[in-house]
C-alpha cells in the first residue's frame, strides 16, 4: 500500500509542517526540538511501516506512530500550560492528534484482521 495515498499520513504530515511553521520563532530550542521531533515521527513511522513487506513490521511502525502521537499530545498540553502554544492553536492540534490516533488504531485493526 502506498503510504502517500493514506489520509492519516497526509493529515499527520500537514500537522508536522504546521508545528514547524508555528513554532519556528520559539527560543526554547529544547522544547521546540522535542515537539517537532515527535510530530515528525508520526508521518515518518507511517511511511516506514507501510513500506515494509510484512504485516507484523507494518503494525509495529503504526504502533510507534500512535505512541508518537500521544507524546505529541502531551507536549501540546504542556506547551499550552506554559504559554508556548496559543490556546486556540493547541486545541486545534489536540483534536488533530486525537483524530490521527483514531485513524491509526483503525489501520492497525485492519492489519490485524487481514
C-alpha positions as CSV (number, residue, x, y, z in Angstrom):
1,X,0.0,0.0,0.0
2,X,1.3,3.4,-1.0
3,X,1.6,5.5,2.2
4,X,1.2,8.7,0.2
5,X,-2.4,7.8,-0.5
6,X,-3.3,7.3,3.1
7,X,-5.4,10.2,4.6
8,X,-3.8,9.5,8.0
9,X,-0.3,10.1,6.5
10,X,-1.4,13.2,4.7
11,X,-3.0,14.7,7.9
12,X,-0.1,13.9,10.1
13,X,2.4,15.3,7.6
14,X,0.4,18.6,7.5
15,X,0.3,18.7,11.3
16,X,4.0,18.2,11.4
17,X,4.6,21.0,8.9
18,X,2.2,23.3,10.9
19,X,4.2,22.6,14.1
20,X,7.4,23.6,12.5
21,X,5.9,26.7,10.9
22,X,4.1,27.9,14.1
23,X,7.0,27.2,16.5
24,X,9.9,28.4,14.3
25,X,10.4,31.5,16.4
26,X,10.2,29.8,19.7
27,X,13.5,30.4,21.6
28,X,13.3,27.4,23.9
29,X,15.2,25.2,21.5
30,X,14.9,22.0,23.7
31,X,11.1,22.2,23.8
32,X,10.8,23.2,20.1
33,X,13.1,20.3,19.1
34,X,11.2,17.8,21.2
35,X,7.7,18.7,20.0
36,X,8.7,19.0,16.3
37,X,10.5,15.6,16.5
38,X,7.5,13.8,18.0
39,X,5.3,15.5,15.3
40,X,7.7,14.4,12.6
41,X,7.8,10.9,13.9
42,X,4.2,10.2,13.2
43,X,4.1,10.5,9.4
44,X,7.7,9.2,9.2
45,X,6.7,6.0,11.0
46,X,3.6,5.6,8.9
47,X,5.6,5.8,5.8
48,X,8.3,3.4,7.0
49,X,5.7,0.9,8.3
50,X,3.6,0.9,5.1
51,X,6.8,0.4,3.1
52,X,7.7,-2.8,5.0
53,X,6.9,-6.2,3.5
54,X,5.3,-8.0,6.4
55,X,2.1,-7.3,8.3
56,X,4.0,-7.6,11.6
57,X,6.5,-4.9,10.5
58,X,3.7,-2.6,9.2
59,X,1.9,-3.0,12.5
60,X,4.9,-2.3,14.6
61,X,5.6,1.0,12.9
62,X,2.0,2.1,13.1
63,X,2.0,1.4,16.9
64,X,5.2,3.5,17.2
65,X,3.4,6.3,15.2
66,X,0.5,6.1,17.5
67,X,2.8,6.4,20.5
68,X,4.5,9.4,19.0
69,X,1.1,11.0,18.5
70,X,0.4,10.5,22.3
71,X,3.8,12.0,23.0
72,X,3.0,15.0,20.8
73,X,-0.4,15.5,22.5
74,X,1.4,15.6,25.9
75,X,3.8,18.2,24.7
76,X,1.0,20.3,23.3
77,X,-0.8,20.3,26.7
78,X,2.5,21.3,28.4
79,X,3.2,24.0,25.7
80,X,-0.3,25.4,26.3
81,X,0.2,25.4,30.1
82,X,3.5,27.3,29.9
83,X,2.4,29.7,27.3
84,X,4.4,28.4,24.3
85,X,1.4,27.3,22.4
86,X,-1.7,29.6,21.9
87,X,-4.8,28.0,23.4
88,X,-6.8,28.0,20.1
89,X,-3.9,26.5,18.2
90,X,-3.3,24.0,20.9
91,X,-6.9,22.9,20.9
92,X,-6.7,22.5,17.1
93,X,-3.6,20.4,17.4
94,X,-5.0,18.3,20.2
95,X,-8.1,17.5,18.1
96,X,-6.0,16.6,15.2
97,X,-3.8,14.3,17.2
98,X,-6.9,12.5,18.6
99,X,-8.3,12.0,15.1
100,X,-4.9,10.8,13.7
101,X,-4.6,8.4,16.7
102,X,-8.0,7.0,16.0
103,X,-7.2,6.6,12.3
104,X,-4.0,4.8,13.2
105,X,-6.0,2.5,15.6
106,X,-8.3,1.7,12.7
107,X,-5.5,0.9,10.4
108,X,-3.9,-1.3,13.0
109,X,-7.2,-3.2,13.5
110,X,-7.5,-3.6,9.7
111,X,-4.0,-5.1,9.6
112,X,-4.8,-7.4,12.5
113,X,-7.9,-8.7,10.6
114,X,-6.1,-9.4,7.3
